[in-house]
């Protein structure tokens, strides 16, 4: 008997301890997308310098033609452990079809990444959080781990932005489609209804020491808060005030090829408001500024030196949407928007190759972690800086489960582009960039987009998107090919 008791006690002591689980929810989604793109280089032949991917190289002439299928799969598990403790874990895989069997050499496989050629078979951690509600103080909730940070309309911080780039499996295929939109960080929420205050910290970038050599030692940290106040007026007005900052640490590479960017700081205070002055009409406005320092590297007598200039940039955005009170069966809606992000007319000439400043301020808007213009051609091609964006559009439901939406956008540079002082850079879906010849004018172009969505069931959705971008007079005549895209997708959620 004694031996049995001892054996039972040993089994209990050796058994792992599991938290008591009150509720578990499993969810996810699978999206398959076909992408057809033409002339995203606008006809340029400028970028014929070999770029590098992994151990090989490829010729980034720009994207003249692309036909590719991609599948994105996410699986999420949420668990309530007790009344005030919960967790979530999410996994994600993004891949182009059958690229597992593509050549391992990056010279013939631009989708290969810098370290592993066939990452499309890997599954990455998308979410991993612990949430503590009423933590030490009843209005306080704390979430720790890999999570999504998103505020307002994503002008400053949206789901993982900038949303026209990626560091994942789609980086060299269609980075603007990535769903890897989370960061490792901490969020503390104080809920004083009608006032809610979010305080956040997340790691924007982190590399570690490579052995004993200070190679690629760098970090980037984001801090901030967002205060949201819901007024008790009949217009359901919401006012937000925020401050986000990005502080860069040291960056050094053996041999001095890369110098420290410590002191490269960004502080972004801003205001946002949303109101509904009449039934069916929503009006929003947002203003933000960028302060801090921008580090500039110059070469003096063959030696690299660094100086910091003061940031002085601004962004403004105004949005309006109106559900028309006619033919309500078809739910007609119209919308309009205007977005301004400042530029710098001498962006590459703030310091010359002499130890004298020739510009007081750096006024180019840093797109930070924005999430704007998703699905458009211009969002894929242009960094969100030095730009005016005007857009008008509308949507209608011709059938109960079908939505048709159309948008027309016009883009202009805030400051004149010039090859010498303010080059016009064109981003490409494969991760390369092209410096475009420019005619020293402001017209970047206009875009027309048509989107059709069909809710086949409450779980399955089909979508088709067509877009055309017509370059403006900021481009030379040789680089004014119309860029186009056709996107079709099917998504299932469970």
N, C-alpha and C positions, 0 to 999 in steps of 0.2 A: 504493500500500500504506500509505504513511504517513498519507494522508488517511483511509483506512478505519479505521486504528487510533485516530486522533484522534477521528473520529466515534463509534466504539464507546465510547471513554473518556468522551466527553461524555454519551452516553446513559446509561451506568452512573452517572455523577455526578448526572445530573438525575433518575434514577428514585427514587421514594420508598422509604424503608426500612421493611420490614415485619418484625414479630417472628415468629420461628419458632413455628408453632402445632403442638403435638403432638396435641391432641384438641379437637374442637368438639362441643358438644351444644346442640341447639335444642329448646326445650320451651315449653309455655304452657297456657292454659286459656280456655274461653269459657263463661260462665254467663249464662243468660237466666232472669229472675225475674219472676213476676207477683205484685203486692202489692195486696191489698185490705184497707183499714183503715177502721174506723168509730169515731167518738166519741173520738178521742184528746184532745179538749179536755174530756172528761167532762161535757159539757153547759154549759160556761162561756160566758158572753157578756161576759167581762171585758175581753178584749184588743182593744177596738174603737178603738184609737188607730192611725193609719196608720203603718206601718213603711216603710222605704225599701229598695229593691233597685235597684242601678244608678242610672239617671237617673230612675226612676219610683218609684211607691209601691204598696203593696197593703195590704189590710185583714187583719191577722193575728188573726182571730177564733179561730183554732185549727183543727185538722184534724177536721172532722166526717165527711168521706168522702174516700177516696182509692182510685182504681183506676189502676194504672200498670204498664207493662212496662218493665223495664230490662235492658240487656245490658252485661256487663263482659267485656272481652277483655284478656288479658295475653300477651305474647310475650317469651321470655327466651332469651338466648344465653350459654352458658358456654364459655370457652376456656382450656385449659391451655397456657401459653406455654413453660414449661420445668418442671423438676422442682419448683421452689418458687415459681413465679409463675403466677397465674391471674387471670382477669377475668370479670365478669358484667355484662350489660346487659339491662335489662328495660323494656319499654314497656307502657303501659296506656291503655285508653279506656273510659270509663264514660258511659252515656247513657240517657236515656229514649227510648222509640221515637218516631221521626219528629219530635223536637223541633227538628230543623234547620229545619223549615218553620214554626215557631211565630212569632208576632209579635215583632219586635225590641224593642218597648216593654216595659220592665220592669213597667209598671203593669198590663199584661194578660198578662204572662209572668213569674210569680214565680220561674221557674227560671233567669231571666237573672242573670248574675253582675255584680259591680260594674264590670267593665271591658269585657268582651266578652259579647255577648248569646247567642251560639251556640257556646259552648265545647265542646258535646257532640260536635262533629266533630273536635276536636283530639285528638292523642295526646301523652300526657305521659311524661316519664322517670320510671320506677318504681324501677329499680335501675341503678347504675353504680359498680362497685367494682373496685379492684385489691387483691389479696391476696398478701402476701409471707410465705411460711412459712420457719421457721428464720432469721428476720431478725436478723442480727448475733449471735444467740444461739439455740442449737438449740431450746429450748422455746418461743420467742417467735414468734407469728404476728401480723401487722398487716393490717387491712382498712381501706382508705381510700375514702370516697365515699358515695354514696347507698345505704343499706342498712336492714335491719330490725333493731331492737333489741327483744328480748323476754326477760324473766326470770321464772322461777317460773310462777305462774298468772296473771301479768299484773295483780296487785293494784296494783303501783306503775308498772312500765313494761311495757306490752304492745305488740303490733304496731301502733304508730302512734297509739295512743289520744289522748284519750278516744274510745272506740269508739261513742259516740252522737252524734258530730259529724263534719263534713267541711268542707274548704275547696275541694273539687274540684267536678266537674260535677254531683254528686248533692247538693250542699250545700242546695239549696232544694227537693229532691224527696224524698230518703230518705237523709239523711246518715249514718244508722247502718248502711247497707249498703256503704259505701265500702271499696274494697280498696287505696286509696292509704295505705299504712301504713309508709312508709319516711321516713328522715331523712338529711340530709347530716351525716356525722360520721366519727369514727375509732374503731376498736375494736382494742385490743391484748390478746392472749390468751396467758397464761403457762400452759403445760400441764405440771404436775408430778404427773401421775397418782399417787395418786387426788385430788390437789388441782388445781383449775383456777381461775385468777383472770382475770376479764374487767375491763379498765379501758376506760371509754368516755368519749367526748365527742361531743355532736351539737348542732347549731344548732336550737333549738326554735322560734325566730321571728326574722325579720330583715327590717327595712325600711331603706331608704337615704334619703339626703337628697333632697328634691325641689327641685332647683335650688339656690339659696343660702339658702332658707328652711328652718329646722329644723322641718319638718312631718312628722309620723309617723316621727320618728327613734326607733327602739326596737329592742331586741334581747333575746333570751332564750337563755341557754346552759345546757345540762345536762351535768354532770360526774358521774362515779361509778365504783364498782367493785362486782363481785359475786364472792364467793369461794365456790366449790362444792367440798365435800369428800364423797367417797363412802367410807363406812365399810366395813371388810372383815367386817362381821357377817353372819350368815345371813339377816337381814331386809332386806338391800339398802337400808340406811338412807342417806339423803342429807341433808346439813346445809348450809345456805347462810347466809352473813352478807353484808350489803350496806350500802352508803351511796350514796345518790343526792342530788344537789343541783341546784337550778334558781336561777340568778342572773339577775335582770332588769337591763337597762341603762337608759339614759335614754329618756324618752318625753316629747315636747313637741309642741305644735301652735301654729301662728301664731295670735296673739290670746289665748293662755292658756286655751283651752277645755279642754285636757288638760295635766296637770302631770306632772312627773317621777315615775316609779315606781322610780327607782334606790333601792336599799335594800330592795326587795321580794325577800326571799330565802327559800329553802325547803331544808331539810336533812332527809333521810329515812333514818335508820338503821333496820335491821330484821333479823329472823331468820326463817328458814323451815326446816322439816324435813319429810321424807317417809320413811315406813317401812312395812314389810309384816310385821306381827307374826305372822300366820298365813296359810296359803295362800289366795289369793283376796282378802285384805283389804288395802287400802291406806289409810293414815291420814296426813293432812297438817295442819300447823299453821303459822301465820305471824303474827308481831307486828311492827308498825312504828309509828314515832313521827314527828311532824313538828315541827321546830324552825325557828328563823329569825325573820323579821320580816314582818308584813303591813302594807302602807302604806294609810293611811286619809286621804281627802281631806275636809276640813270647810270650812265657810264662816264666817268671823268678820268682822263689820262689812263684809260685801260682798266680802271678799277670800278667795280660796281658799288654804288652808294644808294642809300635809301632815305627818302624824306617823306613826310606826311603832310598832306594838304587838307584843309577843312572841307567837310562835306556840307553842301547846301542844296538839297534836292527836294522836289515836291511832287505829290500825286493828288489827283482829284477825280472823283467818279460820281456820276449822277445816273440813276436808273428810274424808269417809270414803266409800269405795265397796267393795262386797263382791260377788264373783262367787259366787252361791249354788251349793252343791255338790249340787244336785238338778236333775233334768231337764236335764242338761248339754247335751243335744242342742239345746236352745233358748237356751242361753247367758244365763240370767236373771241380772240384776245389779241391786242396789239401791244407792242413794246418798243421802247427807244432807250438808248444809252449813249453816254459820252465819257470817255476815259482819257485823262491826260497824265503822262509821266514825263518829267523834265529830261532834257539832254544837256550835253556839254559840247559846245561848238569847237573846243580845242581838246577833245578827249585824250588824244595821244601826244599832246604838246604842252602839258601842264608844267613840265620841267624840260628844259633843253639839256644838251650835253655839256652844260656849264653849271657851276654851282650857284645859279641864280634862279629864283622863281620867276615864271612869266605868267602865272595865273594864281589868283587868290583863293579860288574855290573850285571844288569838283562838284558839278551840278548834275551829273548824269544819275538818273534814278537806278538804284540797285533793285532788281526784281525780287530779292530776298527769297521767300518761300511761297510765291504767289501761285494761285490756281485760278486762272482766267482763260477764257477763250477756248475751252476744251473742245476738240473735234474740228476746229477750223484749220485751214491751211496756214493762215498768217501766224497762228500761235505756234505751229510747228517750225516756221521759217525764221521768225523774228524774236530776238530777246525783247522782253517788255521794258524798254527804256527809250527815251528820246522819241516819243510818239503821241499823236492824237488819234483816237479811235472813235469814229461816229458809227452808230449802228441803229437800224430800224428793222422791225420784223413783226411777225404775227403767227398765230396758230389757230387751227380749227379742227373739230372732230366731225368729219363727213359721215362716219359710221360710229357706232357705239364704242368699238374697241380700236379705232384707228385715229391717230393724231398726225396731222400734217403741219409742219412748221417751216417757215421761210425767213431768212435773215439776209440783209444786205449791209455790208460794212465798208467804210472808207477809212484809209489810213494815211496820215501825213506825219512827216518828221517834225518834231518840235524845234529842232535846230538844224540848219542846213548840213547835209552830209558832204564831205570832201575827202578825196583820196589821201590828202596829206595830213589833215588834222582831225577829221572825224569820219573814219572809214565806215562803209555800209557793209555790215556782216550778215551773211545769210546762213542760218542753221539748217542742217540736213537730218532726216530721220535716222540715218546710219551713224550719227554721232560726229560727223565731220562738219567743218565750217568752210565757207567760201567768202573771201573778201571781194566784194563786187565793185566793178567800175561804176562811177556815179557821175551824173550830169550836173551836180551841185544844185539840185532842186529838191523840193520837199515832198512831192507826191509819191508815196510808196505804192499805192495801188488800191483796188477795191475788190471785194469778194462777195460772191453770191452762194448761199448754202440752202439746200432743201433737205429736210429730214422727215421721214415717214416711220412711224412706230405702230406696230400691230400687236396688241395684247391677245395672243392666241388663247391662253388660259391665264388664271391668276398667277401661275408659276412660270410660264414660258412667254418670252417676248421676242418678236422679230423686228429688226430695224434696218433701214436703208438710208444712207446719207450721200448726197452728191454736192460737190463744191468746185468752184472755179475762182482762181485768183488772177486778176488782170493787173500786171505791173504798171506803175505810174511813171511820171517823167523824172523821178529821182534816178531811174535806171537808164543806161544808155540804150540806144535802139537795138543793139545786138543782144541785149539781155532782157527782152520784154516778151518772152514766150509765156503764154498763159499756162499756169500750173493748175492741174485738176486732180480730183480724187473721187473714187467711188468706194464706199464702205458698206458692207452688208454683214450683219451679225445676228446670232441667235443666242439668247441667254436663258438659263433656267436657274431658279433659286429654290432652295429647299431648307 
